[in-house]
C-alpha cells in the first residue's frame, strides 16, 4: 500500500509538472526511443531501407547526402554539392545487401570482384583471338602463332618460327579479320548495354531506334544504284560510308519524331524507332525487287560478314570506336542514376534528357561504325549485356567494360564458326549470331513477362 501511494503521488506530480511546462513534457517524451527503433529500426528490421545507409551528417559508412545539397549562401559550392549528391545517389542505387556500397569502397575485398572479373574477361578475349588466328583453310602452328601475336606488342622481339607464307596469311588475312571482329563485337555489346540503360528496357539493342535499319537501307541503295561495293568516295568504300550515314540518319530521325510526339520519352523514342525501321525495311525491299541482279550482294551484307576485312577498315573504324567508348564509359554512373527514373534523377542533380541524348548519340555512333565495316549483325547487343549482367551485376561501371571484352570474344568465336563450319565456303556471321540470339531472346522475353506479373 505504501509503495502504491508513493507511485500515485509521483505520477500526480509528473502530471502537474507537465501541465505547468508543456514543452518540458514534450522534450521528455521525444527523448524516449520507440521499441522498434531501439531494436534496430524499421528499415533494418523489414529491409525497406539500407541498414547502414545513414543519410545524416557525420556518417562514415555511406555517402553524406545532406552535405551535398547546394545552398543559396554558397553559390560557388552549388555545382560541387550537386555532383556529390549525384554520386551518392548512384552509389546507393548499386549498393549491395544491407545498403553497403560495393563499388565505391576502396578496400581490397570490394575491389577484388571487379578486378577478377575484368582479368577473366581479358584472358577470355586473348584466348579467343589466339584460337581464331589458328583456325581457317591454312593451318598455323599454335606456338608460332602465339609468338607472332606477342611479337606485335611494343618492346617485344621474338623469333616466330613461321614461314614467309604463314606469316603473310597471319598478317594480311587472319589478324585484320580477328581485330575487326573484336572491335565490332565490343562496340555492339557496349552499345546494347547503353541502350538498355537509357531505355530501362532489357530488350533494347541497336535495332530499337532505327540504327541497323537505316544502315541497311543506305547500303542497299549504294549497292544497287551507286556502283556496287567496289565504288569508293575519297578513298573510302561507298557502302561503309553510306551505312555509317544511314545509321546516324535513322537514329536522328527516330529521336526527332520521338521528341515531337512524346517530348523525348523512352516509350515515344522506341515507337519512333519501330516506325523508322519499318519504313527503311520497306524501301529496302522495294529496291531489291527492282534489281534482282544485286540481291546476292545485298543479302550477304545484310547478314554481316568479315570476308572483306583488311587493315584499312580497322583504321576507318578505330577513331570513332575510341570516341564512342570513352563517352559511354564516362557516363556509366549517370546510367545507374537513370535507372531510378527521370524524376528521381533530376532530384539528384542529373539532367535526364541531356544525359539520354549524349549516351544515345555515343551508342549510335558505335553502332553506325560497326555496321559500316561489317554489315548488320544481330543479337550481339542483346545477348552479351544480359550474360555479363548475370555475372558482374547491374552497375554500369563494371557492366560496360565487361561488355566490351565479352562482346569482342563472342563475335571472334562466332566468326570462327562462320568460316570453318562449311569451309571453304563461309556462312554470314549474322546467321551464327541469330542461331544463338533468337532462343536467348525468347528466354529474356519470358523472364520479363514473369517479372512483370
NORRAMO-V145082 format. One record per run of one state. SS is the DSSP state (A for helix, B for strand, O for the rest). FROM is the first residue (numbers start at 1). TO is the last residue. If there is no record, write none. Layout:
BEGIN
{{SS,FROM,TO} {SS,FROM,TO}}
END
This chain:
BEGIN
{{O,1,1} {A,2,20} {O,21,21} {A,22,30} {O,31,34} {A,35,38} {O,39,41} {A,42,46} {O,47,65} {A,66,68} {O,69,74} {A,75,93} {O,94,94} {B,95,95} {O,96,96} {A,97,99} {O,100,100} {B,101,101} {O,102,107} {A,108,134} {O,135,141} {A,142,151} {O,152,163} {A,164,199} {O,200,210} {A,211,225} {O,226,231} {B,232,233} {O,234,235} {B,236,237} {A,238,262} {O,263,265} {A,266,290} {O,291,291} {A,292,302} {O,303,310} {A,311,330} {O,331,331} {A,332,338} {O,339,341} {A,342,347} {O,348,351} {A,352,374} {O,375,379} {A,380,392} {O,393,395} {A,396,420} {O,421,428} {A,429,452} {O,453,453}}
END
